[in-house]
Amino acid sequence: MTYDDAEGVRNLSSEFGFDIQQVAMQNSHLWTVNELVIGRNLNRNK
């Protein structure tokens, strides 16, 4: 799942043991914004 890159989201993700990875996304206005991919074991397929 992706979510806004905010300190509170990062803190909750860490508190509950989720991995986070920052990615650049393009919104409907074609602006590039940073979002977070949140999940378990994000590095297992690398």
C-alpha positions as CSV (number, residue, x, y, z in Angstrom):
1,M,0.0,0.0,0.0
2,T,1.2,3.5,-0.5
3,Y,0.7,6.5,1.7
4,D,1.8,10.1,2.1
5,D,5.4,10.5,3.4
6,A,4.7,11.9,6.8
7,E,6.5,11.5,10.1
8,G,3.4,10.1,11.8
9,V,3.0,7.4,9.2
10,R,6.7,6.5,9.4
11,N,6.4,6.2,13.2
12,L,3.3,4.0,13.1
13,S,4.8,1.8,10.5
14,S,7.9,1.2,12.6
15,E,5.9,0.7,15.8
16,F,3.9,-2.1,14.2
17,G,6.9,-3.7,12.4
18,F,6.2,-2.8,8.8
19,D,8.9,-2.1,6.3
20,I,8.7,1.3,4.5
21,Q,10.3,2.4,1.2
22,Q,10.1,5.9,-0.2
23,V,9.0,6.1,-3.9
24,A,8.4,8.9,-6.3
25,M,4.8,9.0,-7.6
26,Q,3.1,11.3,-10.2
27,N,-0.2,12.8,-9.2
28,S,-3.1,13.8,-11.4
29,H,-1.6,17.3,-11.9
30,L,1.6,15.5,-13.1
31,W,3.6,16.7,-10.1
32,T,6.1,14.3,-8.7
33,V,5.5,13.6,-5.0
34,N,7.2,11.3,-2.5
35,E,5.0,8.5,-1.0
36,L,5.7,5.5,1.1
37,V,5.2,1.9,0.2
38,I,4.3,0.1,3.4
39,G,4.3,-3.7,3.9
40,R,6.0,-6.7,5.4
41,N,9.2,-8.1,3.9
42,L,9.6,-5.5,1.1
43,N,13.2,-6.7,0.5
44,R,12.4,-10.4,0.1
45,N,12.2,-10.3,-3.7
46,K,15.3,-8.1,-4.4
